[in-house]
Amino acid sequence: MAGFSLLETLAAISVASILAAIAIPHFTKLLPGIRLSSAARQIATDLQLARMRAITKHATQTVAINTSTATYTFGADTRNLSDLYPGTSIVSKSGGDPTFTTTGTATATTITISNNGVTKQVVVNAIGRVSIP
Protein backbone atom coordinates (compact mmCIF):
# COMPACT_ATOMS: atom_id res chain seq x y z
CA MET A 1 0.00 0.00 0.00
CA ALA A 2 1.16 3.44 -0.88
CA GLY A 3 0.36 6.71 0.89
CA PHE A 4 -0.11 7.82 4.46
CA SER A 5 -2.72 6.80 6.97
CA LEU A 6 -5.10 9.29 8.51
CA LEU A 7 -3.29 9.05 11.83
CA GLU A 8 0.10 9.84 10.25
CA THR A 9 -1.34 12.82 8.39
CA LEU A 10 -2.98 14.22 11.54
CA ALA A 11 0.27 13.79 13.48
CA ALA A 12 2.23 15.67 10.80
CA ILE A 13 -0.35 18.50 10.72
CA SER A 14 -0.31 18.83 14.52
CA VAL A 15 3.50 18.99 14.62
CA ALA A 16 3.49 21.64 11.88
CA SER A 17 0.84 23.64 13.76
CA ILE A 18 2.85 23.57 16.99
CA LEU A 19 5.98 24.74 15.16
CA ALA A 20 4.05 27.55 13.48
CA ALA A 21 2.57 28.65 16.81
CA ILE A 22 6.08 28.90 18.25
CA ALA A 23 7.63 30.66 15.25
CA ILE A 24 5.00 33.32 14.44
CA PRO A 25 5.51 35.49 17.57
CA HIS A 26 9.26 35.50 17.00
CA PHE A 27 8.81 36.41 13.35
CA THR A 28 6.58 39.39 14.19
CA LYS A 29 9.33 40.75 16.45
CA LEU A 30 11.68 40.73 13.47
CA LEU A 31 9.34 42.64 11.13
CA PRO A 32 10.18 46.22 12.27
CA GLY A 33 13.89 45.63 11.69
CA ILE A 34 13.27 44.05 8.31
CA ARG A 35 11.00 46.94 7.28
CA LEU A 36 13.55 49.50 8.50
CA SER A 37 16.39 47.91 6.53
CA SER A 38 14.21 47.67 3.43
CA ALA A 39 13.17 51.32 3.75
CA ALA A 40 16.81 52.42 4.11
CA ARG A 41 17.75 50.45 0.99
CA GLN A 42 14.79 51.96 -0.89
CA ILE A 43 15.87 55.50 0.02
CA ALA A 44 19.49 54.78 -0.89
CA THR A 45 18.47 53.30 -4.25
CA ASP A 46 16.25 56.28 -5.06
CA LEU A 47 19.02 58.71 -4.11
CA GLN A 48 21.39 56.87 -6.45
CA LEU A 49 18.73 57.01 -9.17
CA ALA A 50 18.40 60.78 -8.69
CA ARG A 51 22.18 61.09 -9.00
CA MET A 52 22.20 59.08 -12.24
CA ARG A 53 19.36 61.18 -13.63
CA ALA A 54 21.27 64.37 -12.84
CA ILE A 55 24.30 63.10 -14.72
CA THR A 56 22.45 61.69 -17.74
CA LYS A 57 20.00 64.57 -18.15
CA HIS A 58 22.61 67.28 -17.47
CA ALA A 59 20.27 68.90 -14.95
CA THR A 60 20.36 69.11 -11.16
CA GLN A 61 18.06 66.74 -9.31
CA THR A 62 16.74 67.52 -5.84
CA VAL A 63 15.16 64.92 -3.60
CA ALA A 64 12.57 66.77 -1.51
CA ILE A 65 12.16 65.03 1.85
CA ASN A 66 9.12 65.70 4.03
CA THR A 67 9.70 64.45 7.57
CA SER A 68 6.15 65.13 8.77
CA THR A 69 4.50 62.87 6.16
CA ALA A 70 7.41 60.39 5.74
CA THR A 71 7.49 61.06 2.00
CA TYR A 72 10.12 62.11 -0.49
CA THR A 73 9.90 63.24 -4.09
CA PHE A 74 12.46 63.20 -6.86
CA GLY A 75 11.42 64.21 -10.35
CA ALA A 76 7.92 62.85 -10.97
CA ASP A 77 8.35 60.02 -8.46
CA THR A 78 7.03 60.16 -4.89
CA ARG A 79 7.52 57.53 -2.20
CA ASN A 80 5.54 57.27 1.01
CA LEU A 81 7.53 55.20 3.50
CA SER A 82 4.55 54.79 5.84
CA ASP A 83 2.59 53.07 3.08
CA LEU A 84 5.46 51.00 1.69
CA TYR A 85 6.94 49.99 5.05
CA PRO A 86 4.30 50.24 7.83
CA GLY A 87 5.57 51.81 11.03
CA THR A 88 8.53 53.50 9.32
CA SER A 89 8.97 57.25 9.59
CA ILE A 90 11.56 59.83 8.60
CA VAL A 91 12.82 61.20 11.90
CA SER A 92 15.18 63.88 10.64
CA LYS A 93 17.36 65.14 7.84
CA SER A 94 20.47 67.19 8.37
CA GLY A 95 22.04 69.28 5.66
CA GLY A 96 18.81 70.01 3.81
CA ASP A 97 17.36 68.21 0.82
CA PRO A 98 20.03 66.35 -1.17
CA THR A 99 20.66 68.02 -4.53
CA PHE A 100 22.73 66.23 -7.15
CA THR A 101 24.61 68.22 -9.78
CA THR A 102 25.38 67.31 -13.37
CA THR A 103 28.80 66.00 -12.29
CA GLY A 104 27.31 63.71 -9.65
CA THR A 105 28.34 65.74 -6.62
CA ALA A 106 25.75 66.49 -3.96
CA THR A 107 24.90 68.46 -0.88
CA ALA A 108 25.97 66.42 2.13
CA THR A 109 22.87 65.08 3.86
CA THR A 110 22.05 62.55 6.55
CA ILE A 111 18.54 61.09 6.62
CA THR A 112 17.47 59.27 9.79
CA ILE A 113 14.56 56.84 9.64
CA SER A 114 12.90 54.89 12.44
CA ASN A 115 10.65 51.91 13.01
CA ASN A 116 9.55 50.74 16.47
CA GLY A 117 12.27 52.73 18.23
CA VAL A 118 15.14 51.46 16.07
CA THR A 119 16.85 53.96 13.75
CA LYS A 120 19.01 53.80 10.64
CA GLN A 121 20.75 56.50 8.66
CA VAL A 122 21.18 57.03 4.95
CA VAL A 123 24.13 59.30 4.22
CA VAL A 124 24.89 61.29 1.08
CA ASN A 125 28.39 62.77 1.06
CA ALA A 126 29.67 65.76 -0.90
CA ILE A 127 30.96 63.65 -3.81
CA GLY A 128 27.52 62.09 -4.24
CA ARG A 129 28.16 58.71 -2.68
CA VAL A 130 25.13 57.23 -0.93
CA SER A 131 25.66 54.82 1.96
CA ILE A 132 23.90 53.15 4.85
CA PRO A 133 26.45 53.06 7.69
N, C-alpha and C positions, 0 to 999 in steps of 0.2 A: 504494500500500500504506500502510495505517495501522499505527501501533504502533512499538515499539522492537525492535531486533534483540537477540539474546542478548548480543552483545559490548557494546552500549551499556548494557544493564541491568547487566552485571557491572562495567563501568567505574564506573557511578554508585554501585553498592553498595560498591565498594572505596574510592571517594573518601569516602563517608559513614562507612565504618568507620575510615578514617584520621583524619578529623575527630573522631569520637567518642573514639578512643584518645587524642587530644591533649587534648580538653576534660574528660574525666572526672576525671583527677587534679587539675585546677584547681578543678573544682566541689566535690570532696570537701574541699579546703582552705577553701572558703567555708562549709561546713555548720555548724561550731561558732558562727560569728558570726551566721548566720541563726537558728539555734536559740536563741542567747542573746537576740537581739532579740525573737523571738517569745515567749520565756518572760517577758521584762520586760513586754511588752504584755499578756500573759495576767494577770500579777500586778496590773498597773495597772487593767485592766478589772475584775477581781474585787474590788479595793479600792473602786473606784467603785460597783460593785454593792452592796457591803456598806454604803457610805455612803447610797445610795438606799434600801436596805431600812430603815436606821435612821430615816430621815426619814419614810418612808411608814408604817412599822409603829409609830412613836412608841416605839421601844425601842432601847437601845444595841446595837450590833453590834461584836463583837470578832473580829478575824482572828487566830487562833492560829497562829503560825509556828514550825515545828520545823526548826531548822537541821541537826540530825543526820540526819534522814530526808528532807530537801528537800521537805517537805510543808507545806501550810497549810490551815486549816479555817475556814470562815465559815458560820454557821448549820448546815444539814445537808450542805453541800457541802464536799468535800475534794479537793484537787488534789495530785498527786505529780509534781513537776517532772522527776524522773529518768525517770519512765515517759513523760510527755508529750514531753519534749525531752531525749533521751539525752545524757548527759555534762554536763547542767546541774545545779548544786547551789546551795543557799543558803549563802553564805559567812558572813554575819553580819546581825544586825539591831541597830540602835541605837535606844534610846528605848522598848524594850519592844514588845509586841504592839499594833498600831494598833486603837484603840477609837473608833468613831464614835458621836456623841451624836444625840439626836433633832433637833437643829438643824443637823446636818451637820458640826460641828466635830470635831476628832480629836486624839489624842495624836500629837505629832510623831515620826515614825519614818523611818528610812532602812534599806532592805533592799538588801543587796548580793548579787548572784548572779554565778556564774562558769561558764564553759565553756571548756575547753582553755586555761586561763591568762588569758583575757580576762574582764574584769568589767564589770558595769553596775549602776546603782543605780536603785531605785524609791523616790521620796521622797513622804511624806505630811506636809504641813505642818499647823500648828495650826488653820487654818480649814477643813481637810478636803480641800484640793486635792491631787490625786495627779499626779505628774509623773515623767518619765524624763529626767533632765538629760543 
